[in-house]
Amino acid sequence: MSGFLSYNTFAPRTRSAVVLLVNGDDVVARPIHRQIMNLLTKDDEHVPKIDGPPPREMALELFHQLQQNRIDRTRLGEEYDAFLTPERAASAALHLAPLGEPDAVEVESANERGGMEGCVIRFRFPGRAISASLYRTPDGKVQQFLISP
């Protein structure tokens, strides 16, 4: 239903939560939510060490794999591997390949969630930017890589 936006996030380590409600759907509220969360967790230096490349490089590698529909499934956790069906991978390639190479790839935030490294990645293209969430367990397995416009 349009007309409002809502975000809620739990921060287990600080035993707190943030709920942001916006009475309108024409406001870009995600940066406000992110800033509040960053203030809440600024002293939270407990992002797990991951066995594998840094998040920016991992996200770019996954992005390229999705563009080409050539997924290295040995890098994926069991559930994400099951989620990323051949049909979903083919659909991703259909939508991502025309974007070409991103002009920039930035890690906007990194935090701990459920023992995983959770990152928000921003891919920039001429006239367009898209975000992705990347979650990895300490063994380096990708448990989630979801792209949104």
DRENPAFI-769834 format. One record per residue: residue number from 1; residue in one letter; x, y, z of N, C-alpha, C in turn. Coordinates in nm, 2 decimals. Layout:
REM residues N
+-----+--------+--------+--------+--------+--------+--------+--------+--------+--------+--------+
: num : residu :    n.X :    n.Y :    n.Z :   ca.X :   ca.Y :   ca.Z :    c.X :    c.Y :    c.Z :
+-----+--------+--------+--------+--------+--------+--------+--------+--------+--------+--------+
: NUM :      A :      X :      Y :      Z :      X :      Y :      Z :      X :      Y :      Z :
...
+-----+--------+--------+--------+--------+--------+--------+--------+--------+--------+--------+
***
This chain:
REM residues 149
+-----+--------+--------+--------+--------+--------+--------+--------+--------+--------+--------+
: num : residu :    n.X :    n.Y :    n.Z :   ca.X :   ca.Y :   ca.Z :    c.X :    c.Y :    c.Z :
+-----+--------+--------+--------+--------+--------+--------+--------+--------+--------+--------+
:   1 :      M :   0.08 :  -0.12 :   0.00 :   0.00 :   0.00 :   0.00 :   0.09 :   0.12 :   0.00 :
:   2 :      S :   0.07 :   0.22 :  -0.09 :   0.15 :   0.34 :  -0.09 :   0.09 :   0.44 :   0.01 :
:   3 :      G :   0.17 :   0.54 :   0.03 :   0.13 :   0.65 :   0.12 :   0.22 :   0.66 :   0.25 :
:   4 :      F :   0.30 :   0.56 :   0.28 :   0.38 :   0.56 :   0.39 :   0.51 :   0.47 :   0.37 :
:   5 :      L :   0.61 :   0.49 :   0.45 :   0.72 :   0.41 :   0.46 :   0.75 :   0.37 :   0.60 :
:   6 :      S :   0.80 :   0.25 :   0.62 :   0.84 :   0.21 :   0.76 :   0.97 :   0.13 :   0.75 :
:   7 :      Y :   1.05 :   0.14 :   0.85 :   1.18 :   0.07 :   0.86 :   1.18 :   0.03 :   1.01 :
:   8 :      N :   1.22 :  -0.10 :   1.03 :   1.26 :  -0.13 :   1.17 :   1.38 :  -0.22 :   1.17 :
:   9 :      T :   1.46 :  -0.20 :   1.26 :   1.59 :  -0.27 :   1.27 :   1.62 :  -0.30 :   1.42 :
:  10 :      F :   1.66 :  -0.42 :   1.45 :   1.70 :  -0.46 :   1.58 :   1.85 :  -0.46 :   1.58 :
:  11 :      A :   1.91 :  -0.42 :   1.70 :   2.05 :  -0.42 :   1.72 :   2.07 :  -0.50 :   1.85 :
:  12 :      P :   2.08 :  -0.64 :   1.83 :   2.09 :  -0.73 :   1.95 :   2.20 :  -0.69 :   2.04 :
:  13 :      R :   2.32 :  -0.66 :   1.98 :   2.44 :  -0.63 :   2.07 :   2.41 :  -0.51 :   2.16 :
:  14 :      T :   2.34 :  -0.41 :   2.12 :   2.31 :  -0.30 :   2.20 :   2.17 :  -0.31 :   2.27 :
:  15 :      R :   2.10 :  -0.42 :   2.25 :   1.97 :  -0.45 :   2.31 :   1.88 :  -0.34 :   2.28 :
:  16 :      S :   1.87 :  -0.30 :   2.15 :   1.78 :  -0.18 :   2.12 :   1.73 :  -0.21 :   1.98 :
:  17 :      A :   1.64 :  -0.12 :   1.94 :   1.58 :  -0.12 :   1.81 :   1.55 :   0.02 :   1.76 :
:  18 :      V :   1.54 :   0.04 :   1.63 :   1.50 :   0.16 :   1.57 :   1.38 :   0.14 :   1.48 :
:  19 :      V :   1.28 :   0.22 :   1.50 :   1.16 :   0.22 :   1.41 :   1.15 :   0.35 :   1.36 :
:  20 :      L :   1.14 :   0.36 :   1.22 :   1.13 :   0.49 :   1.16 :   1.00 :   0.48 :   1.07 :
:  21 :      L :   0.91 :   0.57 :   1.10 :   0.78 :   0.58 :   1.02 :   0.77 :   0.71 :   0.95 :
:  22 :      V :   0.74 :   0.71 :   0.82 :   0.73 :   0.83 :   0.74 :   0.59 :   0.83 :   0.68 :
:  23 :      N :   0.52 :   0.94 :   0.70 :   0.38 :   0.96 :   0.65 :   0.39 :   1.02 :   0.51 :
:  24 :      G :   0.43 :   0.94 :   0.42 :   0.44 :   0.97 :   0.28 :   0.54 :   0.88 :   0.21 :
:  25 :      D :   0.52 :   0.86 :   0.08 :   0.61 :   0.76 :   0.01 :   0.70 :   0.84 :  -0.09 :
:  26 :      D :   0.71 :   0.97 :  -0.07 :   0.79 :   1.05 :  -0.16 :   0.92 :   1.10 :  -0.09 :
:  27 :      V :   0.94 :   1.05 :   0.02 :   1.06 :   1.09 :   0.10 :   1.17 :   0.98 :   0.09 :
:  28 :      V :   1.29 :   1.02 :   0.08 :   1.40 :   0.92 :   0.07 :   1.45 :   0.90 :   0.22 :
:  29 :      A :   1.39 :   0.80 :   0.29 :   1.41 :   0.79 :   0.43 :   1.52 :   0.69 :   0.46 :
:  30 :      R :   1.57 :   0.61 :   0.37 :   1.67 :   0.51 :   0.40 :   1.80 :   0.57 :   0.45 :
:  31 :      P :   1.85 :   0.69 :   0.40 :   1.97 :   0.75 :   0.46 :   1.95 :   0.79 :   0.60 :
:  32 :      I :   1.83 :   0.84 :   0.64 :   1.80 :   0.88 :   0.78 :   1.80 :   0.76 :   0.87 :
:  33 :      H :   1.74 :   0.65 :   0.82 :   1.74 :   0.53 :   0.90 :   1.89 :   0.48 :   0.92 :
:  34 :      R :   1.96 :   0.48 :   0.81 :   2.10 :   0.43 :   0.82 :   2.18 :   0.52 :   0.92 :
:  35 :      Q :   2.16 :   0.65 :   0.91 :   2.24 :   0.74 :   1.00 :   2.20 :   0.71 :   1.15 :
:  36 :      I :   2.07 :   0.69 :   1.18 :   2.03 :   0.66 :   1.31 :   2.10 :   0.53 :   1.36 :
:  37 :      M :   2.10 :   0.43 :   1.27 :   2.16 :   0.30 :   1.31 :   2.31 :   0.32 :   1.33 :
:  38 :      N :   2.37 :   0.40 :   1.24 :   2.52 :   0.42 :   1.26 :   2.55 :   0.48 :   1.39 :
:  39 :      L :   2.47 :   0.58 :   1.43 :   2.49 :   0.65 :   1.56 :   2.47 :   0.55 :   1.68 :
:  40 :      L :   2.37 :   0.46 :   1.66 :   2.34 :   0.36 :   1.77 :   2.45 :   0.26 :   1.78 :
:  41 :      T :   2.51 :   0.22 :   1.67 :   2.61 :   0.11 :   1.67 :   2.75 :   0.16 :   1.65 :
:  42 :      K :   2.78 :   0.29 :   1.66 :   2.91 :   0.34 :   1.62 :   3.02 :   0.28 :   1.70 :
:  43 :      D :   2.99 :   0.24 :   1.83 :   3.10 :   0.18 :   1.91 :   3.10 :   0.03 :   1.90 :
:  44 :      D :   3.01 :  -0.02 :   1.81 :   3.00 :  -0.17 :   1.79 :   3.10 :  -0.21 :   1.69 :
:  45 :      E :   3.22 :  -0.25 :   1.73 :   3.32 :  -0.29 :   1.64 :   3.33 :  -0.44 :   1.62 :
:  46 :      H :   3.22 :  -0.51 :   1.63 :   3.21 :  -0.65 :   1.63 :   3.17 :  -0.72 :   1.50 :
:  47 :      V :   3.21 :  -0.66 :   1.39 :   3.18 :  -0.72 :   1.26 :   3.27 :  -0.84 :   1.25 :
:  48 :      P :   3.22 :  -0.96 :   1.23 :   3.30 :  -1.08 :   1.22 :   3.41 :  -1.07 :   1.11 :
:  49 :      K :   3.52 :  -1.13 :   1.14 :   3.62 :  -1.15 :   1.04 :   3.58 :  -1.26 :   0.94 :
:  50 :      I :   3.59 :  -1.23 :   0.81 :   3.54 :  -1.32 :   0.71 :   3.66 :  -1.38 :   0.63 :
:  51 :      D :   3.65 :  -1.51 :   0.61 :   3.75 :  -1.58 :   0.53 :   3.72 :  -1.56 :   0.38 :
:  52 :      G :   3.78 :  -1.46 :   0.32 :   3.75 :  -1.44 :   0.18 :   3.78 :  -1.29 :   0.15 :
:  53 :      P :   3.75 :  -1.25 :   0.03 :   3.78 :  -1.11 :  -0.01 :   3.70 :  -1.01 :   0.06 :
:  54 :      P :   3.75 :  -0.89 :   0.07 :   3.67 :  -0.78 :   0.13 :   3.53 :  -0.77 :   0.06 :
:  55 :      P :   3.43 :  -0.71 :   0.14 :   3.30 :  -0.70 :   0.09 :   3.28 :  -0.64 :  -0.05 :
:  56 :      R :   3.35 :  -0.53 :  -0.08 :   3.34 :  -0.46 :  -0.21 :   3.38 :  -0.56 :  -0.32 :
:  57 :      E :   3.49 :  -0.63 :  -0.31 :   3.54 :  -0.72 :  -0.41 :   3.44 :  -0.84 :  -0.43 :
:  58 :      M :   3.39 :  -0.89 :  -0.31 :   3.30 :  -1.00 :  -0.32 :   3.17 :  -0.96 :  -0.39 :
:  59 :      A :   3.12 :  -0.84 :  -0.36 :   3.00 :  -0.80 :  -0.42 :   3.01 :  -0.78 :  -0.57 :
:  60 :      L :   3.13 :  -0.72 :  -0.61 :   3.15 :  -0.70 :  -0.75 :   3.16 :  -0.83 :  -0.82 :
:  61 :      E :   3.23 :  -0.93 :  -0.76 :   3.24 :  -1.06 :  -0.82 :   3.11 :  -1.12 :  -0.84 :
:  62 :      L :   3.02 :  -1.12 :  -0.74 :   2.89 :  -1.18 :  -0.75 :   2.81 :  -1.10 :  -0.85 :
:  63 :      F :   2.82 :  -0.97 :  -0.86 :   2.75 :  -0.89 :  -0.96 :   2.78 :  -0.94 :  -1.10 :
:  64 :      H :   2.91 :  -0.95 :  -1.12 :   2.96 :  -1.00 :  -1.25 :   2.90 :  -1.14 :  -1.28 :
:  65 :      Q :   2.91 :  -1.23 :  -1.18 :   2.86 :  -1.36 :  -1.20 :   2.71 :  -1.36 :  -1.24 :
:  66 :      L :   2.63 :  -1.28 :  -1.17 :   2.49 :  -1.27 :  -1.20 :   2.47 :  -1.21 :  -1.34 :
:  67 :      Q :   2.55 :  -1.11 :  -1.38 :   2.53 :  -1.05 :  -1.51 :   2.55 :  -1.16 :  -1.62 :
:  68 :      Q :   2.65 :  -1.25 :  -1.60 :   2.68 :  -1.35 :  -1.70 :   2.61 :  -1.48 :  -1.68 :
:  69 :      N :   2.53 :  -1.49 :  -1.57 :   2.46 :  -1.61 :  -1.54 :   2.56 :  -1.73 :  -1.53 :
:  70 :      R :   2.67 :  -1.70 :  -1.46 :   2.77 :  -1.80 :  -1.44 :   2.81 :  -1.80 :  -1.29 :
:  71 :      I :   2.73 :  -1.87 :  -1.21 :   2.74 :  -1.86 :  -1.06 :   2.84 :  -1.96 :  -1.01 :
:  72 :      D :   2.94 :  -1.92 :  -0.93 :   3.03 :  -2.01 :  -0.86 :   2.95 :  -2.05 :  -0.73 :
:  73 :      R :   2.88 :  -2.16 :  -0.74 :   2.80 :  -2.20 :  -0.63 :   2.88 :  -2.25 :  -0.51 :
:  74 :      T :   3.01 :  -2.28 :  -0.53 :   3.09 :  -2.32 :  -0.41 :   3.11 :  -2.21 :  -0.31 :
:  75 :      R :   3.08 :  -2.08 :  -0.35 :   3.09 :  -1.96 :  -0.27 :   2.97 :  -1.93 :  -0.19 :
:  76 :      L :   2.86 :  -2.01 :  -0.22 :   2.73 :  -1.98 :  -0.16 :   2.69 :  -2.07 :  -0.05 :
:  77 :      G :   2.62 :  -2.02 :   0.05 :   2.57 :  -2.10 :   0.16 :   2.46 :  -2.19 :   0.10 :
:  78 :      E :   2.42 :  -2.29 :   0.17 :   2.33 :  -2.39 :   0.13 :   2.19 :  -2.33 :   0.09 :
:  79 :      E :   2.14 :  -2.24 :   0.18 :   2.01 :  -2.18 :   0.16 :   2.01 :  -2.08 :   0.05 :
:  80 :      Y :   2.11 :  -2.00 :   0.04 :   2.12 :  -1.90 :  -0.07 :   2.13 :  -1.98 :  -0.21 :
:  81 :      D :   2.21 :  -2.09 :  -0.21 :   2.23 :  -2.17 :  -0.33 :   2.09 :  -2.22 :  -0.37 :
:  82 :      A :   2.01 :  -2.27 :  -0.28 :   1.88 :  -2.32 :  -0.31 :   1.78 :  -2.21 :  -0.36 :
:  83 :      F :   1.80 :  -2.09 :  -0.30 :   1.72 :  -1.97 :  -0.34 :   1.75 :  -1.93 :  -0.48 :
:  84 :      L :   1.88 :  -1.93 :  -0.51 :   1.92 :  -1.88 :  -0.64 :   1.91 :  -1.99 :  -0.75 :
:  85 :      T :   1.78 :  -2.01 :  -0.78 :   1.75 :  -2.12 :  -0.88 :   1.80 :  -2.08 :  -1.02 :
:  86 :      P :   1.82 :  -2.17 :  -1.11 :   1.86 :  -2.13 :  -1.25 :   1.77 :  -2.03 :  -1.31 :
:  87 :      E :   1.64 :  -2.04 :  -1.28 :   1.54 :  -1.94 :  -1.33 :   1.57 :  -1.80 :  -1.28 :
:  88 :      R :   1.60 :  -1.79 :  -1.15 :   1.63 :  -1.66 :  -1.09 :   1.76 :  -1.60 :  -1.14 :
:  89 :      A :   1.86 :  -1.69 :  -1.16 :   1.99 :  -1.65 :  -1.21 :   1.97 :  -1.60 :  -1.35 :
:  90 :      A :   1.90 :  -1.67 :  -1.43 :   1.87 :  -1.62 :  -1.57 :   1.80 :  -1.49 :  -1.57 :
:  91 :      S :   1.70 :  -1.47 :  -1.49 :   1.63 :  -1.34 :  -1.48 :   1.72 :  -1.23 :  -1.44 :
:  92 :      A :   1.81 :  -1.26 :  -1.34 :   1.91 :  -1.16 :  -1.30 :   2.00 :  -1.12 :  -1.41 :
:  93 :      A :   2.05 :  -1.21 :  -1.49 :   2.14 :  -1.18 :  -1.60 :   2.06 :  -1.09 :  -1.70 :
:  94 :      L :   1.94 :  -1.12 :  -1.73 :   1.86 :  -1.05 :  -1.82 :   1.85 :  -0.90 :  -1.78 :
:  95 :      H :   1.83 :  -0.87 :  -1.65 :   1.82 :  -0.74 :  -1.60 :   1.95 :  -0.67 :  -1.57 :
:  96 :      L :   2.05 :  -0.74 :  -1.53 :   2.18 :  -0.68 :  -1.49 :   2.28 :  -0.66 :  -1.61 :
:  97 :      A :   2.28 :  -0.75 :  -1.70 :   2.38 :  -0.75 :  -1.81 :   2.37 :  -0.61 :  -1.88 :
:  98 :      P :   2.25 :  -0.56 :  -1.91 :   2.25 :  -0.43 :  -1.99 :   2.31 :  -0.31 :  -1.91 :
:  99 :      L :   2.33 :  -0.33 :  -1.78 :   2.39 :  -0.22 :  -1.70 :   2.53 :  -0.20 :  -1.73 :
: 100 :      G :   2.60 :  -0.31 :  -1.77 :   2.74 :  -0.30 :  -1.80 :   2.82 :  -0.29 :  -1.67 :
: 101 :      E :   2.94 :  -0.24 :  -1.69 :   3.04 :  -0.23 :  -1.57 :   3.00 :  -0.11 :  -1.49 :
: 102 :      P :   2.99 :  -0.12 :  -1.36 :   2.96 :  -0.01 :  -1.27 :   3.08 :   0.09 :  -1.27 :
: 103 :      D :   3.04 :   0.22 :  -1.26 :   3.14 :   0.33 :  -1.25 :   3.21 :   0.33 :  -1.11 :
: 104 :      A :   3.13 :   0.29 :  -1.01 :   3.18 :   0.28 :  -0.88 :   3.10 :   0.18 :  -0.80 :
: 105 :      V :   3.17 :   0.12 :  -0.70 :   3.11 :   0.02 :  -0.61 :   3.16 :   0.06 :  -0.47 :
: 106 :      E :   3.06 :   0.09 :  -0.38 :   3.09 :   0.14 :  -0.25 :   3.03 :   0.06 :  -0.14 :
: 107 :      V :   3.10 :   0.03 :  -0.03 :   3.04 :  -0.03 :   0.08 :   2.98 :   0.08 :   0.17 :
: 108 :      E :   2.85 :   0.09 :   0.18 :   2.79 :   0.20 :   0.25 :   2.79 :   0.17 :   0.40 :
: 109 :      S :   2.77 :   0.05 :   0.44 :   2.78 :   0.01 :   0.58 :   2.81 :  -0.13 :   0.60 :
: 110 :      A :   2.87 :  -0.17 :   0.71 :   2.90 :  -0.30 :   0.75 :   2.87 :  -0.32 :   0.90 :
: 111 :      N :   2.80 :  -0.43 :   0.93 :   2.77 :  -0.46 :   1.06 :   2.76 :  -0.61 :   1.09 :
: 112 :      E :   2.73 :  -0.64 :   1.21 :   2.71 :  -0.78 :   1.25 :   2.56 :  -0.81 :   1.26 :
: 113 :      R :   2.52 :  -0.93 :   1.21 :   2.38 :  -0.97 :   1.22 :   2.38 :  -1.12 :   1.23 :
: 114 :      G :   2.34 :  -1.17 :   1.34 :   2.33 :  -1.32 :   1.36 :   2.46 :  -1.39 :   1.34 :
: 115 :      G :   2.57 :  -1.32 :   1.38 :   2.71 :  -1.38 :   1.36 :   2.76 :  -1.37 :   1.22 :
: 116 :      M :   2.69 :  -1.30 :   1.13 :   2.74 :  -1.28 :   1.00 :   2.78 :  -1.13 :   0.98 :
: 117 :      E :   2.86 :  -1.11 :   0.88 :   2.90 :  -0.98 :   0.83 :   2.78 :  -0.94 :   0.73 :
: 118 :      G :   2.72 :  -0.82 :   0.77 :   2.62 :  -0.77 :   0.68 :   2.66 :  -0.64 :   0.62 :
: 119 :      C :   2.65 :  -0.63 :   0.49 :   2.69 :  -0.50 :   0.42 :   2.59 :  -0.45 :   0.33 :
: 120 :      V :   2.58 :  -0.32 :   0.32 :   2.50 :  -0.26 :   0.21 :   2.60 :  -0.20 :   0.11 :
: 121 :      I :   2.58 :  -0.25 :  -0.01 :   2.67 :  -0.21 :  -0.12 :   2.59 :  -0.12 :  -0.22 :
: 122 :      R :   2.66 :  -0.02 :  -0.27 :   2.60 :   0.07 :  -0.37 :   2.68 :   0.06 :  -0.50 :
: 123 :      F :   2.61 :   0.02 :  -0.61 :   2.66 :   0.01 :  -0.74 :   2.62 :   0.14 :  -0.82 :
: 124 :      R :   2.71 :   0.21 :  -0.87 :   2.68 :   0.34 :  -0.95 :   2.70 :   0.32 :  -1.09 :
: 125 :      F :   2.61 :   0.36 :  -1.17 :   2.61 :   0.36 :  -1.32 :   2.58 :   0.50 :  -1.37 :
: 126 :      P :   2.61 :   0.53 :  -1.49 :   2.56 :   0.66 :  -1.54 :   2.41 :   0.68 :  -1.53 :
: 127 :      G :   2.37 :   0.78 :  -1.45 :   2.23 :   0.81 :  -1.43 :   2.15 :   0.71 :  -1.35 :
: 128 :      R :   2.22 :   0.62 :  -1.28 :   2.15 :   0.52 :  -1.20 :   2.24 :   0.46 :  -1.09 :
: 129 :      A :   2.18 :   0.43 :  -0.98 :   2.25 :   0.36 :  -0.87 :   2.15 :   0.25 :  -0.82 :
: 130 :      I :   2.21 :   0.14 :  -0.78 :   2.13 :   0.03 :  -0.72 :   2.21 :  -0.02 :  -0.60 :
: 131 :      S :   2.13 :  -0.07 :  -0.51 :   2.19 :  -0.12 :  -0.38 :   2.18 :  -0.27 :  -0.37 :
: 132 :      A :   2.27 :  -0.33 :  -0.29 :   2.26 :  -0.47 :  -0.27 :   2.29 :  -0.50 :  -0.12 :
: 133 :      S :   2.23 :  -0.60 :  -0.07 :   2.27 :  -0.65 :   0.07 :   2.35 :  -0.77 :   0.05 :
: 134 :      L :   2.46 :  -0.78 :   0.13 :   2.55 :  -0.89 :   0.12 :   2.57 :  -0.94 :   0.26 :
: 135 :      Y :   2.54 :  -1.07 :   0.29 :   2.56 :  -1.13 :   0.42 :   2.65 :  -1.26 :   0.40 :
: 136 :      R :   2.75 :  -1.26 :   0.48 :   2.85 :  -1.38 :   0.47 :   2.88 :  -1.43 :   0.61 :
: 137 :      T :   2.89 :  -1.56 :   0.62 :   2.93 :  -1.62 :   0.75 :   3.08 :  -1.62 :   0.76 :
: 138 :      P :   3.14 :  -1.63 :   0.87 :   3.28 :  -1.63 :   0.89 :   3.36 :  -1.72 :   0.80 :
: 139 :      D :   3.30 :  -1.83 :   0.75 :   3.37 :  -1.92 :   0.66 :   3.37 :  -1.87 :   0.52 :
: 140 :      G :   3.32 :  -1.75 :   0.49 :   3.32 :  -1.68 :   0.36 :   3.20 :  -1.72 :   0.27 :
: 141 :      K :   3.12 :  -1.80 :   0.32 :   3.00 :  -1.84 :   0.23 :   2.90 :  -1.73 :   0.23 :
: 142 :      V :   2.85 :  -1.70 :   0.11 :   2.75 :  -1.59 :   0.09 :   2.61 :  -1.65 :   0.13 :
: 143 :      Q :   2.55 :  -1.59 :   0.22 :   2.42 :  -1.63 :   0.27 :   2.31 :  -1.55 :   0.21 :
: 144 :      Q :   2.34 :  -1.43 :   0.16 :   2.24 :  -1.35 :   0.09 :   2.32 :  -1.25 :   0.01 :
: 145 :      F :   2.27 :  -1.23 :  -0.11 :   2.31 :  -1.12 :  -0.20 :   2.19 :  -1.08 :  -0.28 :
: 146 :      L :   2.12 :  -0.98 :  -0.23 :   2.00 :  -0.93 :  -0.29 :   2.01 :  -0.79 :  -0.35 :
: 147 :      I :   1.97 :  -0.77 :  -0.47 :   1.99 :  -0.64 :  -0.54 :   1.85 :  -0.58 :  -0.55 :
: 148 :      S :   1.85 :  -0.44 :  -0.51 :   1.73 :  -0.37 :  -0.53 :   1.75 :  -0.24 :  -0.60 :
: 149 :      P :   1.66 :  -0.19 :  -0.67 :   1.68 :  -0.07 :  -0.75 :   1.69 :   0.06 :  -0.66 :
+-----+--------+--------+--------+--------+--------+--------+--------+--------+--------+--------+
***
